[in-house]
Structures are given as C-alpha cells and as structure tokens.
Amino acid sequence: MLGGLVAGCTGSGTKDTPAGDGKTPEAASKKPISFTWLAYDRTEGKVRTDWEIFKEIEAKTGVKVDFQVVSAEGLAEKRQIMIATNSVTDFIQVSTQEGRDNGPEKVFLNLKDYLDKAPNIKKFFDKYPEAKAQATGADGGLYTIPVLEGDAEGKGFNFVWLVRKDLTSKLGLKDPTNPDELYQYLKALKEKYPDAYPYSPSAVTGDVGLYTVMGNMFTGIQGFYNLNPQTDKYAFAPYEPKYKDAIVYMNKLYSEKLLDPEYPFLTGPQWEERMMKGKALVSYYWKANLSTLTDSAKKAGAPADYELDAILPIAAPGVKNYQFSRAVVGSTGRAVSAKVKDKDRAVQFLDYLVSEEGTNYLALGIQGKSYTLENGKPVFMKEFGEAPYVPLRRDFGVWYDLINLNNALSREAWERSASDKLKAINTKYAPYIVLAPKASVKNKEELELEKSKLSALTKFLEQKITEFVTGKTPINDTTYAQFIDQAKKLGSDDLLNMYNTAYKRTYGK
C-alpha cells in the first residue's frame, strides 16, 4: 500500500494518508510568507529553526514557519491564555474539544468554508468520518485537523507488562496468565530478592496506572469509565461484580510487600530509578521505552545481563483478556487562527501538510537521511537504533509533538525498523489487541456535567481505593457498599448515562 512512497512524490495516497494531489494546487501562490506556530521543547531535543524538513517545505510552498516556543510545563497555560484572549498563533495544536467549543466563537478558522480550495483536507475528512465528527462544531463548521494516532486495523498498541527477564529466567519462572499465577510469580521474586518490591506501578491511574491495570484484569473495563468491548457500551468499573476482588487483590500484594509501598507517591523519575537499580522488577509501561530503560539501567551500573522483556496481558478467569489498540483518531488537532492575515494561504499550507508529501515530511522526514524504503514501505534508518524518535525529533523535527499530523505513520515506520525482540513482542500481543473506542462528541450540557462531577468523583475513587489497598479502611461488604453509595452521590450514574448517550448519538450505536 505504501509502494513508491518518497518524500517528494505525488499520487494516489497511502494507507495512512488520504488520496490527493500530493501537493498544493497548481494555482496556489508560492510567494514568501511566514506563519507563527506554537511549539514546545521536547526532552529529546529543542525546537530548531534549521530543521531540513522545514527548509524543504518552504521551498515547496513558500511558507516559512516561525515557531513560538514555550516550555513543556508552561504549554497548557499558554494555550489557555491564547484561546481565552483570542490571540492564538497562526497554527496551533489544541484538543478537538477546544476546537469545537471555540471555533464558532471566531477563535479558529472554519475550514469547511475552504474545502473547495483544499482537496487534501476534504479527502481526509471523507476518509476519516470519526475525525470529521471530532472537528465539527455546534454550528457545523470544521475547526481542526485531528491527529492520526493508530492504524485503522487496530494493530498498533502502546503498553506492555515489563519484567526483569534476566531474573525470572534464572528462577525458571513461567509467565503468569491470571492473577493467582501473577501473585505466585511476584512472591517468588520477593523470596529471592527481598530488598526489592516486585511490582512497582509508574502511576496510580491513567493508561499505565495500578488501578487501571488491576481493574481491567478483574473486570475487563480499562479505567474507571470506558467502553466494554463485549457489549459496546460504556461501563463504570466499580459497578462490575469483580471490582471488589481487584481491590482485595491489591491489598494482598501491598500487605505482603509484593507491591511497592510508596506507589501512591512515586514520581516518574523515582519509578525509573527503581527499575534501573533493581528495586522494581515488574511493571506495566510504554512499549517504546523498553530499550531506552534497558540502556539507561546499564549506563547506571546495572549488571551486564540486565534485560527487560514483555509478558502477555493478564486476566482473571471468565474475563476477556484484551488490550486496546491506539485510537485511530486522537483527541488533539491542528487549527488555524481565525485572525490569520492571509486565510487562503494558511489553508493552502495546511492542505499541503495534510497531503501525502507534506505528511511524509512531518512523519518520516527525508528519504535517504531519516528513512529508507524496504519492500516499498518506509523504515527509519538503522543507525538510529531502538529509539529512533530521539534523533528524529532532535535532528530532523520529525515525529515531533504539536508538529506531526500522523503519528500512526511514524509508529509504523518505527516498528518496521525495530529489533527482532520488539517485533516478537508485537506478534505475541497481536491476538489480544482490540480496536480502541472512538471518542464521543459531547454537547454543551454533557460537558458541563462532566466538568462538574468527574473530577470530584475521580479524586474520591483514587483516595478511597488507596485507603482500601493500604489497609487504612477495611474491605468488607459494608465498606464497599458505602464506597459505591458515595460514588453514586457524586454522580457516577449520571456520568455513565451521559457517556452512553453521547456515544450512541455520535455513532448511532
């Protein structure tokens, strides 16, 4: 499908980019012009003015990008101020929700008015109806180009169970497939390595959080609220019959020191230090970080045979064992300021970036320098190693947050160039990966409900579950019933009904 893909080609499009002419329309002006663009410095490398891809893009379009750079820590506040004061940069990445809310207020340009001049944007929305739903404001206007995160087949995924394979191999431990086996696995590690806390989560909630992982293991629901792939309806995990079992299980791990006792307070760097120094032996984390964690550990003095590897997803008996893929359409999108001086040129430029040629520059870079073709498909240069996103972002501006529009294309090229070990992990996990739920479009009332109730409910859930797990509150039928009752008082039923209503309305479910 990606045969003949080159940085400067045109043609019928690719699997990941909609068919288009691959370049700006013949009539498009190439008179020099500059547009501002909000960006932030990544840890892999700072935003640069001399990235070659933008020199190439300027040569093709006449557009010079003037990056307005802020710190990662200050990004959210800066963006909020810009939106609130209607002073956004010419190009800016916002949440699709921000686009829908503020586009009709003339903060962002309505792209729908320009589709006759933007064939690639039009084809993008035709190909990705979910993206169109996410970009459409209450007035019917289109205000963002949502970023693509995953392939439409749902093969790509982000997270794996990480284990110290060098240690588990020495002990002859069989990979666990259910909670009981995981308990015995952790217990065996604790007996052999008493100074370690075998299971150390890098977060409490979120995609890799302890409560997310354990809740999913016992109920099949990922997070507190999520789509149940078995029923195609949203569920509230604590309502599921086995959620109490998940809490009892976590309490057991905690009381036997199989779970890191400081898990509620760990920062990311502290967790990484535990993994590198052998204080943590099992976790659930980003697949992409497996090799970088290993390299960092060895540089920090870990044994030469230090090895992190992945074990398969774990589920309780009777629970579907699955993991969501990356969402095809992400929750953020590229928007254009409604106040941009030359609206036609801005749309022409955005249309170019959505084209095959523009997409390839941002997602892959320059053929022969940042990527090459193998069997007609892009792969990143072998010399970039197991973590190509570091030199790609640092030296080329490729696959850079707030700049790239197609992370799915970048990830596919990365995984094709990955080590045999990572490819083996992908193959092992493939039968367990389920296509991620499509994001619902909520109306004003639903957003107000979510805003007024979700934060307080989530805070209560985190606090109470932590009390259960650490033994501060005993776990029994009475205390659990009180837990559920308080969740209802805080709006758990209202939110559940809202999520199902919004999902059904958005996709006709």
Residue pairs with C-beta under 8 A, 6 or more apart in sequence:
1 14
1 15
2 14
2 15
2 16
2 376
2 377
2 378
3 376
3 377
4 11
4 376
5 14
5 356
5 360
5 373
5 376
5 377
5 378
6 360
6 367
6 373
7 56
7 357
7 360
7 361
7 364
7 365
7 366
7 367
8 357
9 22
9 356
9 357
9 360
10 21
10 22
10 23
10 356
10 357
11 22
11 356
12 19
13 19
13 20
13 22
13 123
13 356
14 356
14 409
15 151
16 148
16 151
16 359
16 406
16 408
16 409
16 412
17 124
17 354
17 355
17 356
17 359
17 360
17 406
17 409
18 120
18 123
18 124
18 126
18 127
18 128
18 354
19 123
19 127
20 119
20 120
20 123
20 354
20 355
20 356
21 119
21 120
21 355
22 355
22 356
22 357
23 60
23 352
23 355
23 357
24 60
24 61
24 348
24 349
24 351
24 352
24 355
25 117
25 119
25 348
25 351
28 61
28 345
28 348
28 352
29 62
29 345
29 348
30 60
30 61
30 62
31 62
32 62
32 64
33 62
33 63
33 64
33 342
33 345
34 63
34 64
34 65
34 66
35 63
35 64
35 65
35 66
35 90
35 91
35 340
35 346
35 349
36 66
36 67
36 68
36 89
36 90
36 91
37 65
37 66
37 67
37 68
37 89
37 90
37 91
37 92
37 403
38 67
38 68
38 70
38 75
38 78
38 79
38 82
38 88
38 89
38 91
38 92
38 93
38 402
39 47
39 67
39 68
39 69
39 70
39 400
39 402
39 403
40 47
40 69
40 70
40 71
40 72
40 74
40 75
40 401
40 402
41 47
41 69
41 71
41 72
42 72
42 393
42 394
42 400
42 401
43 72
44 389
44 390
44 393
44 394
45 390
45 393
45 394
45 395
46 69
47 67
47 69
47 397
47 400
48 397
49 67
51 395
51 396
51 397
52 365
52 366
52 369
52 396
53 361
53 362
53 365
53 366
53 396
53 397
53 398
54 64
54 65
54 397
56 361
56 366
57 63
57 65
57 352
57 353
57 358
57 361
58 64
58 65
60 352
60 357
61 348
61 349
61 352
63 345
63 349
65 91
68 89
70 78
79 88
79 92
79 94
81 87
82 88
82 89
82 92
83 94
83 98
83 102
83 107
86 105
86 106
86 107
86 338
86 339
88 107
88 108
88 335
88 337
88 339
89 337
90 336
90 337
90 340
90 346
91 334
91 335
91 336
91 337
91 346
91 350
92 334
92 335
92 337
93 147
93 332
93 333
93 334
93 335
93 402
94 102
94 108
94 144
94 332
94 333
94 335
95 331
95 332
95 333
96 134
96 135
96 144
96 146
96 331
96 332
96 333
96 439
97 331
97 442
97 447
99 108
99 135
99 137
99 143
99 144
99 333
99 335
100 134
100 135
100 136
100 137
100 138
100 143
100 441
101 137
101 447
102 108
102 143
103 109
103 110
103 137
103 139
103 141
103 143
103 144
103 335
103 338
104 137
104 138
104 139
104 141
104 143
106 338
107 337
107 338
108 143
108 144
108 335
108 336
108 337
108 338
109 143
109 335
109 336
109 337
109 338
109 340
109 343
109 346
109 347
110 137
110 141
110 142
110 143
110 338
111 118
111 121
111 135
111 141
111 142
111 143
111 145
111 336
111 347
111 350
112 140
112 141
112 142
113 141
114 121
114 343
114 344
114 347
115 121
115 122
115 125
115 142
117 344
117 347
117 348
117 351
118 347
118 348
118 350
118 351
118 354
119 351
120 351
120 352
120 354
120 355
120 358
121 145
121 347
121 350
121 351
121 354
124 131
124 145
124 354
125 131
125 132
125 135
125 142
128 146
128 148
128 328
128 329
130 328
130 329
130 438
130 439
131 145
131 146
131 148
131 329
131 333
132 142
133 441
133 506
133 507
134 144
134 146
134 329
134 331
134 333
134 439
134 441
135 142
135 143
135 144
135 145
135 146
135 333
136 142
136 143
136 441
137 143
138 443
138 444
143 333
143 335
144 332
144 333
144 334
144 335
145 333
145 334
145 335
145 350
145 354
145 405
146 329
146 330
146 331
146 332
146 333
147 329
147 330
147 332
147 333
147 334
147 404
147 405
147 406
147 407
148 328
148 329
148 330
148 405
148 406
148 407
148 408
148 409
149 326
149 327
149 328
149 329
149 330
149 407
149 408
150 156
150 325
150 326
150 327
150 328
150 408
150 411
150 436
151 325
151 326
151 328
151 408
151 412
152 328
153 435
154 325
154 328
154 433
154 434
154 435
154 436
155 325
155 430
155 433
156 325
156 326
156 408
156 411
156 412
156 415
157 287
157 323
157 324
157 325
157 326
157 429
157 433
158 207
158 286
158 287
158 288
158 326
159 207
159 208
159 284
159 285
159 286
159 287
159 323
160 284
160 285
160 287
160 290
160 310
160 311
160 425
160 429
161 282
161 283
161 284
161 310
161 311
161 312
161 313
161 314
162 275
162 282
162 283
162 284
162 285
162 290
162 293
162 308
162 309
162 310
163 281
163 282
163 308
163 309
163 310
163 311
164 278
164 281
164 282
164 306
164 307
164 308
165 307
165 308
165 309
166 303
166 305
166 306
166 307
167 189
167 192
167 193
167 281
168 185
168 189
171 188
171 189
171 192
173 185
173 188
173 189
174 181
174 185
175 185
175 311
175 312
176 182
176 184
176 185
176 311
176 314
177 312
177 314
177 315
178 314
178 315
178 316
178 317
179 217
179 218
179 249
179 314
179 316
181 314
182 314
183 249
183 252
183 253
183 258
185 198
185 282
186 198
186 199
186 253
186 258
186 282
187 198
187 256
187 258
189 196
189 198
189 281
189 282
190 196
190 197
190 198
190 256
190 257
190 258
193 278
193 281
195 279
196 278
196 279
196 280
196 281
197 257
197 258
197 259
197 260
197 261
197 274
197 279
197 280
198 258
198 259
198 280
198 281
198 282
199 253
199 258
199 259
199 260
199 280
199 281
199 282
199 283
200 259
200 260
200 263
200 266
200 271
200 274
200 275
200 279
200 280
200 281
200 282
200 283
201 208
201 209
201 210
201 213
201 259
201 260
201 263
201 266
201 271
201 283
201 284
202 208
202 266
202 268
202 271
202 272
202 283
202 284
202 285
203 209
203 210
203 266
204 210
204 211
204 263
204 264
204 462
204 466
205 211
205 212
205 223
205 224
205 458
205 462
206 212
208 283
208 284
208 285
208 286
210 250
210 259
210 263
211 224
211 250
211 461
211 462
211 465
212 222
212 223
213 284
214 246
214 249
214 250
215 221
215 222
215 223
215 224
215 237
215 243
215 246
216 222
216 223
216 237
216 315
217 246
217 314
217 315
217 316
217 319
218 240
218 242
218 243
218 245
218 246
218 249
218 316
218 319
219 235
219 237
219 240
219 241
219 242
219 243
219 246
219 319
220 228
220 229
220 230
220 240
220 315
220 319
220 320
220 322
221 228
221 235
221 236
221 237
221 240
222 324
223 237
224 236
224 237
224 238
224 457
224 458
224 461
225 234
225 235
225 236
225 237
225 495
225 496
225 499
226 234
226 235
226 237
226 437
227 233
227 234
227 235
227 437
227 503
228 234
228 235
229 320
229 322
229 324
229 434
230 320
232 509
233 500
233 503
233 509
234 496
234 499
234 500
234 503
235 496
236 487
236 492
236 495
236 496
237 243
238 461
238 483
238 484
238 487
238 492
239 484
239 492
239 496
242 316
242 319
244 475
244 480
245 316
247 465
247 468
247 469
247 475
247 480
248 475
250 259
250 465
250 468
250 469
251 468
251 469
251 470
251 471
251 475
252 258
253 259
254 261
254 469
254 470
254 471
255 471
259 469
260 266
260 274
260 280
262 270
264 466
264 470
266 274
271 280
271 283
272 293
272 296
273 279
274 280
275 283
275 293
275 297
275 308
276 293
276 296
276 297
276 300
276 302
277 297
277 300
277 302
278 302
285 293
287 310
287 422
287 425
288 387
288 389
288 414
290 308
290 309
290 310
290 422
290 425
291 385
291 386
291 387
291 419
291 422
292 386
292 387
293 308
294 306
294 307
294 308
295 386
295 387
297 306
297 308
298 304
298 306
309 421
309 425
310 425
310 428
310 429
312 428
312 429
312 432
313 321
313 322
313 323
313 429
313 432
314 321
315 321
315 322
321 432
322 432
322 433
322 434
323 429
323 432
323 433
323 434
324 433
324 434
324 435
324 436
324 437
325 433
325 434
325 435
325 436
326 408
326 411
326 436
327 436
327 437
327 438
327 439
328 408
328 435
328 436
328 438
329 438
329 439
330 407
331 439
334 350
334 353
334 405
336 343
336 346
336 347
336 350
337 346
340 346
352 358
353 359
353 362
353 405
354 405
359 405
359 406
359 409
360 378
360 409
361 398
362 397
362 398
362 399
362 400
362 403
362 404
362 405
362 406
363 398
363 399
363 404
363 405
363 406
363 407
363 409
363 410
363 413
364 370
364 371
364 378
364 380
364 398
364 409
364 410
364 413
365 371
365 392
365 396
365 398
366 396
367 373
367 378
369 381
369 396
370 380
370 381
370 392
370 396
370 398
371 378
371 379
371 380
371 381
371 413
372 378
372 379
372 381
373 379
374 416
377 412
377 413
377 416
378 409
378 412
378 413
378 416
379 413
379 416
379 417
380 388
380 392
380 413
380 414
380 417
381 388
381 417
382 417
384 390
384 391
384 392
384 417
386 418
386 419
386 422
388 414
388 417
389 399
389 410
389 414
392 398
392 399
392 410
393 399
393 400
397 403
398 404
398 410
399 407
399 410
404 410
415 422
415 423
415 426
418 426
437 503
438 506
438 507
440 499
440 502
440 503
440 505
440 506
440 507
441 502
441 505
441 506
442 450
442 498
442 502
443 502
446 498
446 501
446 502
449 491
449 494
449 495
449 498
450 495
450 498
452 491
453 490
453 491
453 494
453 495
454 491
454 495
456 490
456 491
457 487
457 490
457 491
457 492
457 495
460 486
460 487
460 490
461 487
464 473
464 483
464 486
466 472
467 473
468 475
468 479
468 483
473 479
503 509
